[in-house]
Amino acid sequence: MPTEFNPRRLDVAALAEAQATLDGAEALHQFARLAHDCSPGPDTPAVTWQARGMRRALAGAGTLPALHLCVQASLPLTCQVCLGEVATPVQVDRHFVFVADEATAAHLDEDSEDADVLVLARDFDLHALIEDELLMALPLAPRHAQCPQAVPMSAQDEGFDAASARPNPFAALAALKRDVSSGNRGGQVH
């Protein structure tokens, strides 16, 4: 009888031992932190993922339970040029190796170049790992290759030049001061 694996309470060691594969497609709103960074809209794009359990050798630690995670999504982000919505493809393709404790994980993670080292738990939250990886994969400044609308590239508006044509009150005050000091008192009775 095949073992059922729950992505929210995953026994990674059992998944690795069975060399089983889990996959799924979930609506964006199932990932609350990720959805918060996306543009709200009526369409809820799917986040598709696949996690394959395996055993993997890690230098200095032997063969350990491991997970290969692939995630794909097209996320509705805000274009940093035109401020419109831009569908941004985001992909994750990562390997994770699991060890017994935090100290071992921290020590081995420094030397591991091709896999992240995490602590093994019988109720590992794969869903949270998927969300974390997508958040880290988001571009810093999403934008269209070509914005759908013309973007104003000037900081001044149409009335800017007209406003600068008005006389400067300080220049008028300086002219008045020059008139007074030159003896022209402008109509004062002596």
C-alpha positions as CSV (number, residue, x, y, z in Angstrom):
1,M,0.0,0.0,0.0
2,P,1.6,3.3,-1.0
3,T,2.2,5.9,1.7
4,E,0.2,9.1,1.6
5,F,2.4,12.2,2.1
6,N,0.9,15.5,3.4
7,P,2.9,18.6,2.1
8,R,2.0,20.6,5.3
9,R,3.2,17.9,7.6
10,L,5.7,16.0,5.5
11,D,7.9,13.2,6.8
12,V,10.9,14.0,4.6
13,A,12.9,10.9,5.8
14,A,10.0,8.6,4.7
15,L,9.6,10.5,1.4
16,A,13.3,10.1,0.7
17,E,13.3,6.4,1.7
18,A,10.4,5.8,-0.7
19,Q,12.0,8.0,-3.4
20,A,8.5,9.3,-3.9
21,T,7.4,12.4,-5.7
22,L,4.7,14.9,-4.6
23,D,3.3,17.5,-6.9
24,G,0.5,20.1,-6.8
25,A,-1.0,23.2,-8.1
26,E,-2.4,25.8,-5.7
27,A,-4.0,29.2,-6.1
28,L,-1.8,32.2,-5.2
29,H,-4.1,33.1,-2.3
30,Q,-3.0,29.9,-0.5
31,F,0.4,31.6,0.0
32,A,-0.6,34.6,2.1
33,R,2.9,36.2,2.4
34,L,3.5,35.8,-1.4
35,A,0.0,37.1,-2.3
36,H,0.7,40.2,-0.2
37,D,3.6,41.1,-2.5
38,C,1.5,40.6,-5.7
39,S,-1.1,42.9,-7.4
40,P,-4.6,42.1,-6.4
41,G,-6.8,40.9,-9.1
42,P,-9.7,38.6,-10.0
43,D,-7.4,36.0,-11.6
44,T,-5.7,33.8,-9.2
45,P,-2.7,32.3,-10.9
46,A,-1.6,28.8,-9.9
47,V,1.7,27.9,-8.3
48,T,2.7,24.6,-9.6
49,W,5.3,22.5,-7.7
50,Q,7.0,19.1,-7.6
51,A,9.1,17.7,-4.7
52,R,11.0,14.5,-5.2
53,G,12.4,12.6,-2.3
54,M,15.9,11.0,-2.5
55,R,19.0,10.2,-0.6
56,R,22.0,12.3,-1.3
57,A,25.7,12.1,-0.3
58,L,27.0,15.2,1.4
59,A,30.8,15.6,2.1
60,G,31.5,15.0,5.8
61,A,28.1,13.7,6.6
62,G,27.4,10.6,4.5
63,T,24.2,9.9,2.7
64,L,21.2,11.9,4.0
65,P,17.5,12.4,3.2
66,A,17.1,15.0,0.5
67,L,14.5,16.8,-1.5
68,H,14.6,18.2,-5.0
69,L,12.1,21.1,-5.3
70,C,10.9,22.6,-8.6
71,V,8.3,25.4,-8.5
72,Q,6.8,27.6,-11.3
73,A,4.5,30.5,-11.1
74,S,3.5,33.5,-13.2
75,L,3.0,36.2,-10.5
76,P,1.1,39.5,-11.0
77,L,3.6,42.0,-9.8
78,T,3.7,45.8,-10.1
79,C,5.9,47.2,-12.9
80,Q,8.3,49.7,-11.3
81,V,8.3,51.8,-14.5
82,C,4.6,52.3,-15.4
83,L,3.1,51.0,-12.1
84,G,0.8,48.6,-14.1
85,E,0.5,44.9,-13.5
86,V,3.2,42.7,-15.1
87,A,2.9,38.9,-15.2
88,T,6.3,37.8,-13.9
89,P,7.5,34.2,-14.4
90,V,9.3,32.9,-11.2
91,Q,11.0,29.6,-11.1
92,V,12.7,27.6,-8.3
93,D,14.9,24.6,-8.8
94,R,16.7,23.7,-5.6
95,H,18.1,20.8,-3.7
96,F,17.8,20.4,0.1
97,V,19.6,17.9,2.4
98,F,18.3,17.2,5.9
99,V,20.3,16.6,9.0
100,A,19.4,15.9,12.7
101,D,20.1,19.3,14.3
102,E,20.7,23.0,13.9
103,A,24.4,22.9,14.7
104,T,25.1,20.3,12.1
105,A,22.9,22.1,9.6
106,A,24.8,25.4,10.1
107,H,28.2,23.7,9.9
108,L,27.4,21.7,6.7
109,D,25.5,24.5,5.0
110,E,28.6,26.7,4.9
111,D,30.5,24.0,2.9
112,S,27.6,22.8,0.6
113,E,27.5,24.6,-2.7
114,D,24.8,22.7,-4.5
115,A,22.3,22.1,-1.8
116,D,20.8,23.9,1.2
117,V,21.0,22.0,4.5
118,L,17.9,22.0,6.7
119,V,16.9,20.3,10.0
120,L,15.0,17.1,9.6
121,A,11.5,17.1,11.2
122,R,8.7,14.5,11.0
123,D,6.2,17.2,10.3
124,F,8.1,19.5,7.9
125,D,6.0,22.2,6.2
126,L,6.8,21.9,2.5
127,H,4.2,24.5,1.7
128,A,6.1,27.1,3.8
129,L,9.3,26.1,2.1
130,I,7.7,26.6,-1.3
131,E,6.5,30.1,-0.3
132,D,9.9,31.0,1.2
133,E,11.7,30.0,-2.0
134,L,9.3,32.0,-4.2
135,L,9.6,35.1,-2.0
136,M,13.4,34.9,-2.4
137,A,13.1,34.4,-6.2
138,L,11.0,37.6,-6.7
139,P,12.8,40.2,-8.8
140,L,13.8,43.4,-6.9
141,A,12.3,45.7,-9.5
142,P,9.8,43.9,-11.8
143,R,9.0,45.6,-15.0
144,H,7.6,45.1,-18.5
145,A,10.0,44.6,-21.4
146,Q,8.0,47.3,-23.1
147,C,5.4,49.1,-21.0
148,P,1.9,49.0,-22.6
149,Q,1.4,52.7,-22.1
150,A,3.7,55.6,-22.7
151,V,5.3,56.6,-19.5
152,P,6.0,60.3,-18.8
153,M,9.7,60.7,-18.4
154,S,9.6,64.3,-17.0
155,A,9.1,65.5,-13.5
156,Q,7.5,68.8,-14.5
157,D,4.0,69.3,-15.7
158,E,2.6,71.7,-18.3
159,G,2.1,74.6,-15.9
160,F,5.7,74.5,-14.7
161,D,7.1,77.0,-17.2
162,A,4.2,79.4,-16.7
163,A,4.7,79.3,-12.9
164,S,8.4,80.1,-13.3
165,A,7.6,83.2,-15.5
166,R,5.9,85.0,-12.6
167,P,8.1,87.6,-11.0
168,N,10.1,86.5,-8.1
169,P,9.0,88.5,-5.0
170,F,12.5,88.6,-3.7
171,A,13.8,90.0,-6.9
172,A,11.1,92.8,-6.7
173,L,12.2,93.4,-3.1
174,A,15.9,93.7,-4.2
175,A,14.9,96.2,-6.9
176,L,13.0,98.3,-4.3
177,K,16.0,98.3,-2.0
178,R,18.3,99.4,-4.8
179,D,15.9,102.3,-5.6
180,V,15.9,103.5,-2.0
181,S,19.7,103.3,-1.7
182,S,20.2,105.3,-4.9
183,G,18.1,108.2,-3.7
184,N,15.0,107.5,-5.7
185,R,12.4,107.4,-2.9
186,G,9.4,106.9,-5.2
187,G,7.1,109.8,-4.6
188,Q,7.8,110.5,-0.9
189,V,7.4,114.1,0.2
190,H,10.4,115.7,1.7
